[in-house]
Amino acid sequence: MKFTFVTLFPNLIEPYFQDSILKRAIESKFIEYEFYNPRDYTLNKHKKVDKEMIGGGAGMLLTPQPLFDCLDAVKKSNPDAYIIFPLAAAKAFKQNDAKRLSRKKNIVFVSGRYEGIDERVIEKYADEVFCIGEYILTGGELPSTVMADAIARNVENVLGNADSLEVESFENNLLEAPSFTKPEIFENLSVVKEFLKGNHSKISDLKFQMSICKTKYYRPSKEKR
């Protein structure tokens, strides 16, 4: 799996891949990443990539020419490119999307800046558009990184123990049950007693019921029926 990030600010993304699970996955060649900067493709002598909006409005938009040429170069180098735009006006990114997209060979994230991207770029190049939450960020770099992380951990061998994927939140439409570690009592707070008895069947049943309770409380619309 290769992630391609189209961004004016690659330094906002790259550090995230320099530690922990994703670093090990890169060293093991389970995933890789690269950057394309639209500023390298602009024909403007001052390297500008933004202009005022037609029809008025506050702020600046990324213009079509640098992104058209940049994305054409991406597609030429990556025949399997699957292009995603993080946008506020888009469908919500969900765990099932992360699992589905983990089977792609090359995912391209195009990060907007300022007041966004000229719509013609999205119309021509987007394979999908996603929103990670109902709030506004200053650019697409954070959503791109969030989605890349969610997708990468579903790529085979990235986590090492694939079983850990089976009990996470959003599997089976439920939130994950509470988990505990040693010591059994800490500052007068104790672990659920049933977890200490070693009966894995009962523990599994209890965790399932706790998942249902947690989902009812935090996500009533997601309760499994």
MIDREN-149297 format. One line per 5 residues: number of its first residue (from 0); their letters; for each residue x, y, z of N, C-alpha, C, O, CB. Coordinates in steps of 0.1 Angstrom, whole numbers, m for minus. Glycine has a CB too. Layout:
! MIDREN-149297
NUM = A = X Y Z X Y Z X Y Z X Y Z X Y Z | ...
***
This chain:
! MIDREN-149297
0 = MKFTF = 9 m12 0 0 0 0 9 12 0 18 14 8 m10 0 12 | 6 22 m9 13 34 m9 3 46 m7 m7 46 m13 21 36 m23 | 7 55 1 0 67 3 7 79 m4 19 81 m2 m2 70 18 | 0 86 m12 5 98 m19 m2 110 m13 m14 111 m14 4 97 m34 | 5 120 m8 m1 132 m2 2 143 m11 14 147 m14 5 134 12
5 = VTLFP = m8 150 m16 m7 162 m24 m10 173 m15 m21 175 m10 m17 162 m36 | 1 181 m11 m1 191 m1 10 202 m3 21 200 m8 1 185 13 | 6 214 2 16 225 2 25 224 14 35 231 15 8 239 2 | 21 216 24 28 215 37 32 201 40 26 196 50 20 222 48 | 41 194 33 44 180 37 49 179 51 48 168 57 54 175 27
10 = NLIEP = 56 189 56 61 188 70 51 186 81 54 183 92 70 200 73 | 38 190 77 27 187 87 24 173 88 18 168 98 15 196 83 | 27 165 78 23 151 77 34 141 80 32 132 88 17 148 63 | 46 144 75 57 134 75 60 130 89 63 118 91 69 140 69 | 61 138 100 65 134 113 56 122 118 61 114 126 65 145 123
15 = YFQDS = 44 122 114 35 112 119 39 97 115 36 88 122 21 114 114 | 47 97 105 52 84 100 65 80 105 71 70 101 52 84 85 | 71 88 114 84 86 119 85 78 132 96 77 137 91 99 120 | 74 74 138 75 67 150 64 55 151 55 55 143 72 76 162 | 66 46 160 56 36 164 52 27 153 61 23 145 44 43 169
20 = ILKRA = 40 23 152 35 13 143 37 16 129 42 8 121 20 10 146 | 34 28 125 36 32 111 51 32 106 54 28 95 30 46 108 | 59 36 115 74 36 112 78 21 110 85 19 100 82 42 123 | 74 12 118 78 m2 117 72 m7 104 78 m16 97 73 m10 129 | 59 m3 100 53 m8 88 61 m3 76 62 m11 66 39 m3 88
25 = IESKF = 66 9 76 74 14 65 87 7 64 91 3 53 76 29 67 | 93 5 76 106 m2 75 105 m17 70 114 m22 64 112 m3 89 | 93 m23 73 90 m36 68 84 m36 54 81 m47 48 81 m43 78 | 82 m24 48 77 m23 35 63 m28 33 59 m32 22 86 m30 25 | 55 m27 44 41 m30 43 33 m18 37 23 m19 30 35 m34 56
30 = IEYEF = 38 m6 41 33 6 35 44 15 31 56 14 36 23 13 45 | 41 25 22 51 35 19 43 48 16 31 48 15 59 31 6 | 51 59 16 44 72 14 53 81 5 65 79 5 40 79 27 | 47 91 m1 54 101 m9 46 114 m9 34 114 m5 56 96 m23 | 52 125 m13 46 138 m13 47 144 m27 57 143 m34 52 147 m3
35 = YNPRD = 37 151 m31 37 160 m43 32 174 m38 22 175 m31 28 155 m54 | 40 184 m42 36 198 m38 31 205 m50 38 207 m60 48 205 m32 | 18 210 m50 13 217 m61 21 230 m65 21 234 m76 m2 222 m58 | 28 235 m55 36 247 m58 47 244 m68 52 253 m75 42 253 m45 | 51 232 m69 61 228 m78 56 227 m93 64 226 m102 67 214 m75
40 = YTLNK = 43 228 m94 37 227 m107 30 240 m112 25 241 m124 27 216 m107 | 31 250 m104 24 263 m108 32 270 m119 45 269 m119 23 272 m96 | 25 276 m128 31 284 m139 33 298 m135 39 306 m143 23 283 m152 | 28 302 m123 29 316 m118 44 318 m114 50 311 m107 20 318 m107 | 49 329 m119 63 332 m117 66 334 m102 78 333 m98 68 344 m125
45 = HKKVD = 56 338 m94 58 340 m80 54 328 m72 54 328 m59 50 352 m75 | 52 317 m79 48 304 m72 35 305 m64 33 297 m55 59 300 m63 | 26 314 m68 13 315 m62 4 303 m66 5 299 m78 7 328 m64 | m4 298 m58 m13 287 m61 m27 290 m57 m36 282 m59 m8 274 m54 | m30 303 m53 m43 306 m49 m47 320 m55 m39 328 m59 m44 308 m33
50 = KEMIG = m61 321 m56 m67 333 m62 m80 336 m55 m85 328 m48 m69 332 m77 | m85 349 m57 m98 353 m52 m109 344 m58 m108 340 m69 m100 368 m54 | m120 343 m50 m131 335 m56 m139 344 m65 m141 356 m63 m140 331 m44 | m143 337 m76 m152 344 m86 m166 346 m79 m171 337 m73 m154 336 m99 | m172 357 m81 m185 360 m74 m184 366 m60 m194 368 m54 m193 348 m74
55 = GGAGM = m171 368 m56 m170 373 m42 m169 363 m31 m172 351 m34 m180 383 m40 | m165 367 m20 m164 358 m8 m151 360 m2 m141 364 m8 m166 344 m12 | m151 358 11 m138 360 19 m129 348 16 m133 337 14 m141 360 34 | m116 352 16 m105 342 15 m102 338 1 m107 344 m9 m110 329 22 | m92 329 m1 m87 325 m14 m89 310 m16 m90 302 m7 m71 329 m14
60 = LLTPQ = m89 307 m29 m91 293 m33 m78 288 m40 m71 296 m47 m103 291 m42 | m75 275 m38 m64 269 m46 m69 269 m61 m81 264 m63 m61 255 m41 | m61 273 m70 m65 274 m84 m63 261 m92 m56 252 m87 m57 285 m91 | m70 259 m103 m70 246 m110 m57 242 m116 m52 231 m114 m80 246 m121 | m50 252 m122 m38 248 m130 m27 240 m122 m23 229 m127 m31 260 m136
65 = PLFDC = m23 245 m111 m12 237 m104 m17 223 m100 m10 213 m101 m8 244 m91 | m30 222 m96 m35 209 m91 m38 200 m103 m35 188 m102 m48 211 m83 | m43 205 m114 m44 197 m126 m31 191 m130 m30 179 m132 m50 205 m138 | m21 199 m131 m8 194 m136 m2 185 m126 5 175 m129 2 206 m139 | m3 188 m113 2 179 m102 m5 166 m102 2 155 m102 0 186 m89
70 = LDAVK = m18 166 m103 m25 153 m103 m23 145 m115 m23 132 m115 m40 155 m100 | m21 151 m127 m18 144 m139 m4 137 m137 m2 126 m141 m17 154 m151 | 5 144 m131 18 138 m128 17 126 m118 24 116 m120 28 148 m122 | 9 128 m108 6 117 m99 1 104 m106 6 93 m104 m4 121 m88 | m9 106 m114 m16 95 m121 m6 89 m131 m7 77 m134 m28 100 m128
75 = KSNPD = 2 97 m137 12 91 m147 22 82 m140 26 72 m145 20 103 m154 | 26 86 m128 36 78 m120 29 67 m112 36 57 m109 43 87 m110 | 16 68 m110 9 58 m102 m4 54 m109 m15 59 m107 5 64 m88 | m3 44 m118 m15 40 m126 m26 35 m117 m38 36 m121 m11 29 m135 | m24 31 m105 m34 26 m96 m39 36 m86 m46 33 m76 m29 14 m88
80 = AYIIF = m36 49 m89 m40 60 m80 m55 60 m78 m62 61 m87 m35 73 m85 | m59 61 m65 m73 63 m61 m73 76 m53 m68 76 m42 m78 50 m53 | m79 86 m59 m78 100 m54 m89 103 m44 m101 102 m48 m77 109 m65 | m86 108 m32 m95 112 m22 m93 126 m18 m81 131 m16 m94 102 m10 | m104 134 m17 m103 148 m12 m110 148 1 m122 145 2 m110 157 m23
85 = PLAAA = m103 152 12 m109 155 25 m117 169 23 m111 179 20 m99 156 36 | m130 168 26 m138 180 24 m148 181 36 m152 171 41 m145 180 11 | m152 193 39 m163 194 49 m176 190 43 m184 184 50 m163 209 55 | m178 194 31 m191 190 24 m189 177 17 m188 176 5 m195 201 14 | m190 166 25 m188 153 20 m193 143 30 m198 146 41 m173 150 18
90 = KAFKQ = m194 130 25 m199 119 34 m189 117 45 m177 119 44 m202 107 26 | m194 111 56 m186 108 68 m177 96 65 m181 86 59 m195 106 80 | m164 97 69 m155 86 68 m157 77 80 m158 81 91 m140 92 69 | m159 64 77 m163 54 87 m153 42 87 m144 41 78 m177 49 84 | m153 34 97 m144 23 98 m145 13 86 m135 8 82 m147 15 111
95 = NDAKR = m157 11 81 m159 3 69 m152 9 57 m147 1 49 m174 1 66 | m151 22 56 m144 28 45 m129 25 47 m122 22 37 m146 43 45 | m124 26 59 m110 23 62 m106 9 58 m96 6 52 m106 25 77 | m115 m1 62 m112 m15 58 m113 m17 43 m105 m24 37 m123 m24 65 | m123 m11 37 m124 m12 22 m112 m6 15 m107 m12 5 m137 m6 17
100 = LSRKK = m108 6 19 m97 13 12 m84 6 15 m74 9 7 m97 27 16 | m83 m2 25 m70 m8 28 m66 m18 17 m55 m23 17 m70 m15 42 | m75 m22 9 m73 m31 m2 m68 m24 m15 m65 m31 m25 m85 m40 m5 | m68 m11 m15 m63 m4 m26 m47 m4 m27 m41 m6 m16 m67 11 m26 | m42 m3 m39 m27 m3 m40 m21 11 m37 m10 12 m31 m23 m7 m54
105 = NIVFV = m28 22 m41 m22 35 m40 m34 45 m37 m43 46 m46 m14 39 m52 | m34 51 m26 m44 61 m22 m37 75 m22 m26 77 m16 m50 58 m9 | m44 84 m29 m39 98 m30 m48 107 m22 m60 107 m25 m38 102 m45 | m42 115 m13 m50 124 m5 m46 138 m10 m34 142 m10 m47 123 10 | m56 146 m14 m54 160 m19 m58 169 m8 m70 170 m5 m61 162 m32
110 = SGRYE = m49 177 m2 m52 185 9 m55 200 4 m46 206 m2 m40 185 19 | m66 205 8 m70 218 5 m64 228 15 m59 223 26 m85 220 4 | m64 240 12 m59 251 21 m67 264 18 m75 264 9 m44 254 19 | m65 273 27 m72 286 26 m87 284 26 m92 277 36 m68 294 13 | m95 288 16 m110 285 16 m113 273 8 m125 270 6 m117 297 11
115 = GIDER = m103 265 4 m106 253 m2 m100 252 m16 m90 258 m19 m121 251 m3 | m106 244 m25 m101 240 m38 m112 244 m48 m124 241 m46 m97 225 m39 | m107 249 m59 m117 251 m71 m124 238 m74 m118 228 m76 m109 256 m83 | m137 239 m74 m146 227 m76 m143 219 m88 m145 207 m88 m160 231 m76 | m137 225 m98 m134 218 m111 m123 207 m109 m123 197 m115 m130 228 m122
120 = VIEKY = m114 210 m99 m104 200 m96 m111 188 m90 m107 176 m94 m94 206 m86 | m120 190 m81 m127 179 m74 m135 171 m84 m135 159 m84 m136 184 m63 | m142 178 m93 m151 172 m103 m143 163 m112 m147 152 m116 m158 182 m111 | m131 167 m116 m123 160 m126 m116 148 m119 m115 137 m125 m113 169 m133 | m110 150 m107 m101 140 m102 m106 131 m91 m100 121 m88 m88 147 m98
125 = ADEVF = m116 135 m84 m120 128 m71 m126 114 m75 m135 113 m82 m130 136 m63 | m120 104 m68 m127 91 m68 m137 90 m57 m147 84 m58 m117 80 m67 | m133 96 m45 m142 98 m34 m139 110 m26 m128 115 m27 m141 85 m25 | m148 115 m19 m146 126 m10 m151 122 4 m162 116 5 m153 139 m15 | m144 127 15 m148 123 28 m147 135 38 m138 144 36 m139 111 33
130 = CIGEY = m155 135 48 m154 144 59 m151 136 72 m158 126 74 m167 153 61 | m142 140 80 m139 133 92 m147 137 105 m146 131 115 m124 133 95 | m154 149 103 m162 153 114 m168 167 111 m165 173 102 m153 155 127 | m178 170 119 m186 182 116 m180 194 123 m185 200 133 m201 180 121 | m168 198 118 m161 210 123 m151 214 111 m149 206 102 m153 207 136
135 = ILTGG = m146 226 112 m138 231 101 m123 232 106 m120 237 117 m143 245 97 | m114 227 98 m100 228 100 m93 238 90 m99 242 81 m93 214 99 | m81 241 93 m74 251 84 m69 245 72 m64 252 63 m63 257 92 | m68 232 71 m64 225 59 m67 210 59 m72 205 68 m49 227 57 | m64 204 48 m67 190 46 m56 180 51 m58 168 50 m70 187 32
140 = ELPST = m45 185 56 m35 177 61 m38 168 72 m35 156 72 m23 185 64 | m45 173 82 m49 165 94 m59 154 90 m57 143 93 m55 174 105 | m70 158 82 m79 147 78 m72 136 69 m75 124 71 m90 153 70 | m63 141 61 m55 131 53 m47 121 61 m47 109 59 m46 138 43 | m41 127 72 m33 118 81 m42 109 89 m38 97 91 m25 127 90
145 = VMADA = m53 114 93 m62 106 101 m67 94 93 m67 83 97 m75 114 106 | m71 97 81 m76 86 72 m65 76 68 m68 64 68 m83 92 59 | m53 81 66 m42 73 62 m39 63 74 m37 51 72 m30 81 59 | m39 68 86 m37 60 98 m48 49 99 m45 37 101 m37 68 111 | m60 53 98 m71 44 99 m71 33 88 m74 21 91 m85 51 98
150 = IARNV = m67 37 76 m66 27 65 m54 18 67 m54 6 66 m65 34 52 | m42 24 71 m30 16 72 m31 5 82 m25 m6 80 m18 26 76 | m37 7 93 m38 m3 104 m46 m15 99 m46 m25 106 m43 3 117 | m54 m13 89 m61 m25 83 m54 m32 72 m58 m42 67 m75 m20 78 | m42 m26 68 m34 m33 58 m28 m45 65 m23 m45 76 m23 m24 52
155 = ENVLG = m27 m57 57 m22 m69 63 m8 m67 68 1 m61 62 m22 m80 52 | m6 m72 80 7 m73 87 11 m60 94 21 m60 102 18 m77 78 | 4 m49 92 8 m36 98 7 m37 113 16 m32 120 m1 m25 92 | m4 m42 118 m5 m43 133 2 m54 139 5 m55 151 m20 m44 136 | 6 m64 131 13 m76 137 3 m86 142 4 m98 137 22 m72 148
160 = NADSL = m6 m83 151 m16 m92 156 m30 m88 150 m36 m78 154 m17 m92 171 | m34 m95 140 m47 m91 133 m59 m93 142 m69 m87 139 m48 m100 120 | m58 m101 152 m69 m103 161 m74 m91 168 m85 m89 172 m66 m114 172 | m64 m81 170 m68 m69 177 m78 m60 169 m85 m52 174 m55 m61 179 | m78 m63 156 m88 m56 148 m102 m60 150 m112 m53 147 m85 m57 133
165 = EVESF = m104 m72 155 m117 m78 156 m125 m73 168 m137 m75 168 m116 m93 157 | m119 m67 178 m126 m63 190 m126 m48 192 m129 m43 203 m119 m69 202 | m123 m40 181 m123 m26 182 m136 m20 181 m146 m26 177 m113 m20 172 | m137 m7 185 m149 1 183 m153 1 169 m145 1 160 m148 15 189 | m166 1 167 m173 1 153 m174 m12 147 m180 m13 136 m166 11 145
170 = ENNLL = m167 m22 152 m169 m36 146 m183 m40 151 m186 m38 163 m158 m46 151 | m190 m47 143 m204 m52 146 m213 m40 151 m223 m43 158 m203 m62 158 | m210 m28 146 m218 m17 149 m219 m13 164 m228 m7 169 m232 m19 144 | m209 m17 172 m208 m15 186 m195 m8 190 m185 m9 183 m210 m28 194 | m195 0 201 m183 5 206 m176 m5 214 m182 m14 220 m186 18 214
175 = EAPSF = m163 m4 215 m155 m14 222 m157 m14 237 m159 m3 243 m140 m11 220 | m157 m25 243 m160 m27 258 m148 m21 265 m137 m20 260 m162 m42 261 | m149 m17 278 m138 m13 286 m128 m24 288 m131 m36 288 m143 m9 300 | m115 m20 289 m104 m29 291 m96 m25 303 m96 m13 307 m95 m29 278 | m89 m35 309 m81 m32 321 m68 m39 321 m66 m48 313 m89 m37 334
180 = TKPEI = m58 m34 329 m45 m41 330 m42 m41 345 m49 m36 353 m35 m34 322 | m30 m47 348 m26 m48 362 m21 m34 367 m16 m26 358 m14 m58 364 | m22 m31 379 m26 m39 391 m41 m40 391 m49 m33 385 m21 m33 404 | m46 m51 398 m60 m53 399 m68 m42 407 m79 m39 404 m63 m67 406 | m61 m36 416 m66 m24 424 m56 m13 423 m44 m15 426 m70 m28 439
185 = FENLS = m61 m1 420 m52 10 419 m60 22 425 m70 26 419 m47 13 405 | m54 28 435 m61 40 442 m76 37 445 m85 45 442 m60 52 434 | m78 25 450 m91 20 455 m101 18 443 m113 16 445 m97 30 464 | m96 18 431 m104 14 419 m100 0 414 m88 m2 412 m102 25 408 | m110 m8 413 m107 m22 410 m112 m26 396 m121 m20 390 m113 m32 420
190 = VVKEF = m106 m37 391 m110 m43 378 m123 m50 380 m126 m55 391 m99 m53 373 | m131 m51 370 m143 m59 370 m140 m73 375 m132 m80 368 m151 m59 356 | m146 m78 385 m142 m91 391 m143 m103 382 m134 m111 382 m151 m93 404 | m153 m103 373 m154 m114 364 m142 m116 355 m139 m127 350 m167 m112 356 | m135 m104 352 m124 m105 343 m112 m113 350 m103 m117 343 m119 m91 340
195 = LKGNH = m112 m114 363 m101 m121 370 m103 m136 372 m94 m142 377 m100 m114 384 | m115 m141 368 m118 m155 371 m113 m165 360 m113 m177 362 m132 m157 373 | m109 m160 348 m103 m168 338 m113 m176 329 m109 m184 321 m94 m178 345 | m126 m173 331 m136 m180 323 m138 m171 310 m146 m161 311 m150 m182 331 | m131 m175 300 m131 m166 288 m145 m165 281 m148 m155 275 m121 m171 278
200 = SKISD = m153 m175 282 m166 m175 276 m175 m164 284 m182 m156 277 m173 m189 277 | m174 m164 297 m182 m155 305 m176 m141 303 m184 m131 302 m181 m158 320 | m163 m139 302 m157 m126 299 m161 m121 286 m164 m109 284 m141 m127 300 | m162 m130 276 m166 m125 262 m180 m121 262 m184 m111 256 m164 m137 252 | m189 m128 269 m203 m124 270 m205 m111 278 m213 m102 274 m211 m135 277
205 = LKFQM = m197 m109 288 m198 m97 296 m193 m85 288 m199 m74 288 m189 m98 309 | m182 m87 280 m177 m76 272 m187 m72 261 m189 m61 258 m164 m80 265 | m194 m82 256 m205 m79 246 m216 m71 252 m220 m61 246 m210 m93 240 | m220 m74 264 m231 m67 271 m226 m53 274 m233 m43 274 m235 m74 284 | m213 m52 278 m207 m38 281 m206 m30 269 m208 m18 269 m194 m40 288
210 = SICKT = m203 m36 258 m203 m29 245 m217 m23 241 m218 m12 237 m198 m38 234 | m227 m31 244 m241 m27 241 m244 m15 250 m249 m5 245 m251 m38 243 | m241 m16 263 m243 m5 272 m236 8 268 m242 19 268 m240 m9 286 | m223 6 264 m215 18 261 m221 24 248 m221 37 247 m201 14 258 | m225 16 239 m231 21 226 m244 28 228 m246 39 223 m233 10 216
215 = KYYRP = m252 23 237 m265 29 240 m263 43 246 m270 53 243 m273 21 250 | m252 44 255 m249 57 261 m243 67 252 m248 79 252 m240 55 273 | m233 63 245 m226 73 237 m231 74 222 m230 85 216 m211 69 236 | m236 64 217 m241 64 203 m255 57 202 m256 47 196 m231 57 194 | m265 63 207 m278 56 207 m283 53 193 m290 43 192 m288 65 214
220 = SKEKR = m279 60 183 m283 58 170 m276 45 164 m280 40 154 m281 69 161 | m265 41 170 m257 30 165 m261 17 172 m255 6 169 m243 32 167 | m270 17 182 m273 5 189 m277 m6 180 m286 m5 172 m284 8 200 | m271 m18 182 m274 m30 174 m288 m35 178 m291 m37 190 m263 m41 176 | m296 m38 168 m309 m42 170 m311 m56 165 m322 m62 166 m320 m32 164
***
